[in-house]
């Protein structure tokens, strides 16, 4: 496993735990289809949440959440449609959240969640 992959996996673990602690029900992690991958699919009450997780070890190149570009947003919308085809939500609202995880060289990770980021 590459170091970058390890940081990403760590961030996804932190984000999944954070979501669960804040009342989300995690339905899937690293869900894949022919079009790509969704980091976390969860429910927040009646709302289906597609959560993109971005992890960085510093802010030298900006906040982790800044890496969710318009192109990535479009891809996540496409992936959400694939998820819904396989797992019908029967009219449930869908929301896109971004979990931003900062893993400093020492100390605990810091996470911020942008609900309805796009």
C-alpha positions in Angstrom: 0.0 0.0 0.0 1.3 3.4 -0.9 1.7 6.0 1.8 -1.0 8.2 0.1 -3.4 5.2 0.2 -2.7 4.7 3.9 -3.5 8.4 4.6 -6.7 8.1 2.6 -7.8 4.9 4.4 -7.1 6.5 7.7 -9.2 9.5 6.8 -12.1 7.3 5.7 -11.9 5.4 9.0 -12.0 8.7 10.9 -14.9 10.1 8.8 -17.0 6.9 9.1 -16.5 6.9 12.9 -17.4 10.6 13.1 -20.5 10.1 11.0 -21.7 7.2 13.2 -21.0 9.2 16.3 -23.2 12.0 14.9 -26.2 9.8 14.2 -25.5 8.8 10.6 -26.1 5.1 9.7 -23.2 4.1 7.4 -24.6 1.9 4.6 -21.5 1.3 2.6 -17.8 2.3 2.4 -15.8 2.4 -0.8 -18.8 1.4 -2.9 -17.7 0.7 -6.4 -19.4 0.4 -9.8 -18.2 0.7 -13.4 -18.2 4.5 -13.1 -16.0 4.8 -10.0 -16.2 4.8 -6.2 -18.1 6.5 -3.5 -16.2 6.8 -0.2 -19.2 6.6 2.1 -22.9 6.1 1.6 -24.9 6.8 4.7 -28.4 7.8 6.0 -28.9 10.9 8.1 -32.5 10.3 9.2 -34.5 10.0 6.0 -31.8 11.6 3.8 -29.4 9.5 1.8 -25.9 11.0 2.1 -23.1 10.6 -0.4 -20.0 11.6 1.5 -16.7 12.3 -0.2 -13.7 12.1 2.2 -10.6 14.1 1.6 -7.5 13.7 3.9 -4.3 15.6 4.0 -1.4 15.6 6.4 -1.0 19.4 6.1 -2.7 22.5 4.7 0.4 23.4 2.6 -1.7 22.9 -0.5 -5.0 24.0 0.9 -7.7 22.5 3.0 -8.7 18.9 2.1 -12.2 19.9 1.1 -10.8 22.2 -1.5 -9.8 19.2 -3.6 -13.5 18.5 -4.3 -13.5 20.2 -7.7 -16.5 20.8 -9.9 -15.4 17.8 -12.0 -15.4 15.6 -8.9 -18.8 16.9 -7.9 -20.2 16.0 -11.3 -18.6 12.5 -10.9 -20.2 12.1 -7.5 -23.6 13.0 -8.9 -23.2 10.4 -11.6 -22.1 7.8 -9.0 -25.1 8.6 -6.8 -27.4 7.8 -9.8 -25.6 4.4 -10.1 -26.1 3.8 -6.4 -29.8 4.7 -6.6 -30.3 2.3 -9.6 -28.9 -0.5 -7.5 -30.5 0.6 -4.2 -33.8 2.4 -4.8 -34.4 5.1 -2.2 -38.1 5.5 -3.1 -38.1 9.3 -3.2 -35.7 9.9 -0.4 -33.8 13.2 -0.5 -30.1 12.9 -1.5 -27.4 15.1 0.0 -23.7 15.5 -0.8 -21.4 16.0 2.2 -17.7 16.4 2.3 -15.6 15.2 5.2 -12.3 17.1 5.5 -9.7 15.2 7.6 -6.5 16.8 8.6 -3.9 14.3 9.9 -1.1 16.3 11.5 2.3 14.7 12.2 1.4 14.3 15.9 -1.8 14.5 17.8 -5.3 13.5 16.9 -6.9 14.0 13.5 -9.1 17.0 13.0 -12.3 16.6 11.0 -14.8 19.0 9.6 -18.0 18.1 7.8 -19.6 20.2 5.2 -23.2 19.1 5.0 -24.8 19.8 1.6 -21.5 20.9 0.2 -22.9 20.9 -3.4 
